[in-house]
Amino acid sequence: MSSPLWFITGVSNGFGLILALRALQAKHRVIGSVRSKAKAADAVKQIEAAGGQVIEMDMTEPKDSITKKIKAAGPIDYLINNAGYSVLKACEAITEKEAELQMQTNFFGPLYATQAALEGMRARRAGTVVNVSSIAARDPQATSALYSASKGALEALSEGLAREVAPFGVRVLIVEPGAFRTNFIRAMQEASGGDNPELPDDYRGTPVEDALRRFNGYHGRQRGDPAKAVERIFEAVTGEGMAGHLRGRVARLVLGEDALARMRAANDRFLEDLSLQEDIAKSTDF
């Protein structure tokens, strides 16, 4: 029996690279994707030296292209939709191109990759799809509304998909990290126009400017350890170790004390909203 095959998108750094190396350490097979092997040469070298394979695939490619690359990998046991990035701007300042690329990368690309992998998983009555989201999907902040929307769409897709494929033995797991010490914030700043993106004057002194200032000083100070987060992901997917008992039992894997606190606060706000309008909701039935 061959070892499990992982297909991990976005292995140039951060969670994707660490997870690829962790799976290879376990003697599993790994195919990772990056937008450019030349630009991700160091990561490619590490993965290939450990016995893995890296291909070029941009999550904004047409569906046919993503489908061909996923299917060419062969029967995938674990599909990890990890590639993603964030635009950090006030909604009013987001351009059409920024909005389209954000949704293509964080939602449509993972959707197409999942569709391509599901046929084989369904036929084998086994497989796991992991969609790496963010606590921002549950607790959107000023300047991250577009990013939160893209991840919120991915989470809604994941929950509906999980119900569709459960009869076939296929699992779906949402990973909701908080702030981890990766290159994510620096990449987010680059995608948003640098440390000082254009800001309409009316937003000076508002939560938008406060959020931009906070993010600018946060890189390298995040509390989360990406290696520990990846270990929890590996365990929840494989059923081993500290988080192994969660396999197949939870829809979301929340990572980081900050994410846990934000999730609880968001749930409290949701319940408070419900408590204020129960009679209103019931008043609209026949």
C-alpha positions in Angstrom: 0.0 0.0 0.0 1.5 3.4 -1.0 1.8 6.2 1.4 -0.8 9.0 1.4 -0.5 11.8 -1.2 -0.7 15.4 -0.1 -1.4 18.2 -2.6 -0.6 21.5 -0.9 -1.1 24.8 -2.6 1.1 27.8 -1.7 4.3 26.0 -0.4 6.7 28.9 -1.0 6.7 29.8 2.7 4.7 29.8 5.9 2.2 27.1 6.7 2.4 25.5 3.2 6.2 25.0 3.3 6.2 23.7 6.9 3.3 21.3 6.3 5.0 20.0 3.1 8.2 19.2 5.0 6.2 17.7 7.9 4.3 15.3 5.7 7.6 14.3 3.9 9.1 13.7 7.3 6.3 11.2 8.0 7.3 9.4 4.7 4.2 10.6 3.0 4.2 11.8 -0.7 3.8 15.5 -1.3 3.1 17.6 -4.4 3.2 21.3 -3.6 2.4 24.3 -5.8 3.9 27.7 -6.1 3.2 30.6 -8.6 6.9 30.7 -9.7 9.5 28.0 -9.0 12.2 30.6 -9.7 10.9 33.0 -7.1 10.4 30.2 -4.6 13.7 28.5 -5.3 14.7 28.0 -1.7 11.4 26.4 -0.8 11.5 24.2 -3.9 15.0 23.1 -3.0 14.0 22.1 0.5 10.9 20.2 -0.6 12.7 18.4 -3.4 15.6 17.5 -1.2 13.2 15.9 1.2 11.6 13.8 -1.6 8.7 16.0 -2.6 7.6 17.5 -5.9 6.8 21.1 -6.7 4.8 22.4 -9.6 3.8 25.9 -10.8 0.2 26.7 -10.4 -1.4 30.1 -9.8 -4.8 30.0 -8.0 -6.0 32.7 -10.5 -5.5 30.3 -13.5 -8.6 29.3 -15.5 -10.5 26.3 -14.1 -9.4 24.0 -16.9 -5.7 24.7 -16.1 -6.2 24.0 -12.4 -8.2 20.9 -13.1 -5.6 19.4 -15.3 -2.8 20.0 -12.8 -4.8 18.5 -9.9 -5.8 15.5 -11.9 -2.3 14.9 -13.2 -1.1 14.5 -9.6 -3.0 11.2 -9.3 -5.3 10.0 -6.5 -5.0 12.7 -3.8 -5.6 11.7 -0.2 -5.2 15.2 1.4 -5.9 18.4 -0.6 -4.7 21.4 1.3 -6.0 24.7 -0.1 -3.5 26.9 1.6 -2.5 29.5 -1.0 -3.9 32.9 -0.3 -3.2 36.5 0.5 -5.0 39.6 1.8 -5.7 43.1 0.5 -5.6 45.5 3.4 -7.7 48.5 2.5 -10.9 50.4 3.3 -13.7 48.9 1.2 -14.2 52.3 -0.6 -10.6 52.2 -1.8 -10.6 48.7 -3.2 -10.1 48.6 -7.0 -12.0 46.2 -9.3 -8.8 44.3 -10.1 -8.0 43.9 -6.4 -11.4 42.6 -5.7 -11.3 40.1 -8.5 -7.8 38.8 -7.7 -8.7 38.4 -4.0 -11.7 36.3 -4.8 -10.0 34.3 -7.5 -7.1 33.4 -5.3 -8.9 32.8 -2.0 -12.2 31.4 -3.3 -12.5 30.4 -6.9 -9.0 28.8 -7.1 -9.7 26.5 -4.1 -13.2 25.7 -5.4 -11.7 24.5 -8.8 -9.0 22.5 -7.1 -11.5 20.9 -4.8 -13.8 20.0 -7.7 -10.9 18.4 -9.5 -9.8 16.3 -6.5 -13.3 15.2 -5.4 -14.0 12.9 -8.3 -11.2 10.5 -7.2 -11.9 10.9 -3.5 -15.6 10.1 -4.1 -14.7 7.0 -6.2 -12.4 5.7 -3.5 -14.8 6.6 -0.7 -11.9 8.4 1.1 -10.1 11.7 1.2 -9.8 15.0 3.1 -10.2 18.5 1.8 -8.6 21.2 4.1 -9.4 24.8 3.4 -7.1 27.2 5.2 -9.3 30.1 6.2 -8.7 32.8 8.9 -10.4 33.9 12.1 -11.1 37.1 10.0 -13.9 35.1 8.3 -15.7 35.0 11.7 -14.5 38.3 13.0 -14.0 40.8 10.2 -12.0 43.9 11.1 -11.7 47.4 9.5 -9.5 47.2 6.4 -9.9 43.4 6.0 -13.5 43.3 4.8 -12.6 42.0 1.3 -10.2 39.4 2.7 -12.8 38.3 5.3 -15.4 38.1 2.5 -13.2 35.8 0.5 -12.5 33.5 3.5 -16.2 33.7 4.5 -17.2 32.4 1.1 -14.6 29.6 1.4 -16.0 28.6 4.8 -19.6 28.6 3.6 -18.5 26.5 0.6 -16.7 24.1 3.0 -19.7 23.6 5.3 -22.1 22.9 2.5 -19.6 20.7 0.8 -19.0 18.7 4.0 -22.7 17.7 4.0 -22.6 16.7 0.3 -19.6 14.5 0.5 -20.0 12.9 4.0 -21.9 9.9 2.5 -18.8 9.1 0.4 -16.4 9.1 3.3 -14.8 12.4 2.3 -14.0 14.9 5.1 -13.8 18.6 4.9 -11.9 20.7 7.5 -11.7 24.5 7.8 -8.6 25.8 9.5 -9.0 29.1 11.2 -5.6 30.5 12.3 -5.2 33.7 14.2 -2.0 35.8 13.8 1.1 33.6 13.2 4.7 34.7 12.7 4.9 34.1 9.0 5.4 36.4 6.0 1.7 36.9 5.7 1.5 40.5 7.0 4.5 41.7 4.9 2.9 40.1 1.8 -0.4 41.7 2.7 1.2 45.1 2.9 2.9 44.6 -0.5 -0.4 43.6 -2.1 -2.1 46.7 -0.6 0.4 49.4 -1.8 3.1 49.2 0.9 3.2 50.5 4.4 1.0 53.5 3.6 -1.7 52.6 1.2 -3.9 55.4 -0.2 -6.5 56.5 2.3 -9.4 58.9 1.8 -9.2 61.8 4.1 -12.5 61.1 5.9 -10.9 57.9 7.2 -8.2 59.6 9.1 -8.6 59.0 12.8 -11.1 56.2 12.3 -10.9 52.4 12.9 -9.5 52.1 9.3 -6.4 54.2 10.0 -6.0 52.6 13.4 -6.1 49.1 11.8 -3.5 50.1 9.2 -1.2 51.5 11.9 -1.6 48.4 14.0 -0.8 46.0 11.1 2.2 48.1 10.1 3.8 47.5 13.5 2.8 43.8 13.8 5.1 42.0 11.5 7.4 39.7 13.4 5.5 40.2 16.7 2.7 37.7 16.1 2.2 35.3 19.1 1.5 32.3 17.0 4.2 29.7 16.2 3.6 28.4 12.7 5.5 25.1 13.3 3.1 24.3 16.2 0.1 25.3 14.1 1.2 23.0 11.3 1.7 20.1 13.7 -1.9 20.5 14.9 -3.1 20.6 11.3 -1.1 17.4 10.5 -2.6 15.7 13.6 -6.2 16.7 12.9 -5.9 15.5 9.3 -4.1 12.2 10.0 -5.8 11.3 13.3 -2.4 11.2 15.2 -1.1 13.1 18.1 -2.5 15.9 20.3 -5.2 17.0 17.8 -5.8 13.5 16.3 -9.0 13.0 18.3 -10.6 15.9 16.4 -10.4 14.1 13.0 -13.9 13.9 11.6 -15.4 15.5 14.7 -15.0 19.2 14.1 -15.8 21.5 11.2 -13.2 24.0 12.2 -9.7 23.8 13.6 -9.1 27.1 15.5 -5.5 27.9 16.0 -4.1 30.5 18.4 -5.3 32.0 21.6 -6.1 35.1 19.8 -8.3 33.2 17.3 -10.1 31.4 20.2 -10.9 34.7 21.9 -12.1 36.3 18.7 -14.3 33.3 17.9 -15.9 33.4 21.3 -16.5 37.2 21.1 -18.0 36.8 17.6 -20.3 34.0 18.8 -21.4 36.2 21.8 -22.3 39.0 19.5 -24.2 36.7 17.3 -26.2 35.3 20.2 -26.9 38.8 21.5 -28.3 39.8 18.2 -30.6 36.8 18.3 -31.8 37.5 21.8 -32.8 41.0 20.7 -35.0 39.9 17.8 -36.5 36.5 18.6 -40.1 37.8 18.6 -39.4 39.7 15.4 -38.1 36.6 13.6 -41.2 34.6 14.8 -43.6 37.3 13.7 -43.1 36.7 10.0 -44.4 33.2 9.6 -47.9 32.4 8.3 
